[in-house]
């Protein structure tokens, strides 16, 4: 996984969270993840959130349409190991199909 893209995703998530005046702990609680895991994502040390967690984050931070699209795009880029970027919903679908 591209560490640089994970860091960009994490930085964007951190910027959104701070712009809304939300603490790391309250945001982690809203996403139903540990504060430690949430922090690792923001620092780019852990992979991005699932589609479900991204939706929770989107709703919790009350993102506008532009911010929401940017969030999902950044998540897709952080998951991609090649130059081809799949939208987040497609990536989750493909992962789910590979388990069948």
N, C-alpha and C positions, 0 to 999 in steps of 0.2 A: 504494500500500500504506500502511496506517495505521502511521506511525512509532511512535506511542505503544504500539500493540499489540506491535510488534517489540521495543520496549524492555522491555515487561513480560515477554515470552517470554525475552529474553536475560537479564534479571535473575533469572527463575525458574531458568533453566538454571545460571547462575552460583551461585545459592544451593544448588542440589542438588549441584553439583560440589564446592563448598567444604565442605558438610556431610559429604561422604564423604572429605574430606582429599585430594582428587585435584588435581594441578597442571593448569594449562591445557594445557601441552605433552603430558602423558601422556594427557589426555582427547582432545585433537586427534588424537594418534597412534591411539588406539583407534577413532576415527571415520573414520580414513583421510582427514583433511583437514589443511591447513596450520594451524599455530598462529595465524597472522595471520588466516585466514578464521574460525577458531573464535572468536577474540577479537572480530572484527567482529560476529559473531552475538550474542555476549554483550552487546555494547555497543548492540545494536539498529541497527547501521549496515548490516547485510546481512540478506537474507531468511532465513527459518527453514530448518532442515534438511529433507532429503527423508525420506520414510517409512523408507527403509533406514537413514539416519543416525540417525533418532530411535530406531529399534529397537536399533542399536548402542549408543547413549547409554543407553537404558533398561537394557540388559544389563550394560554396563560399570559403571554406577553402582549396580546391584542395587536398582532402585527397587521399592518395594512397590506394590500395586495402586492405591492412592489417588494416589500420586505419579506413577505411570505414566499414569493417566487425566488428571491435571492437566497433565502434559507435552504429551500429544497435543491436549488441548483448547486449551492456550495456543498451540500451533503452528497449529492451525486458525484461531484468532482473529487471529493475526498475519498470516495469509495472506489474510484476508477484507477486501475493500474496501467491503463493504456491511454492513447489519445482519444479514444471513443468514450463519450460520456453518456450514460444511460440515465434517464430521469429516475428519481427515487422510487416512484411507484412501480416502474418497470423492473428496477433492480430487485425490489422486494418480491415481485412476482416470479422472477427468474430463480431467485434463491429458493423460494417455496416449491417451485416445480422440480428443482434438482433433488429435493428430498423424497419425491414420490417414486 
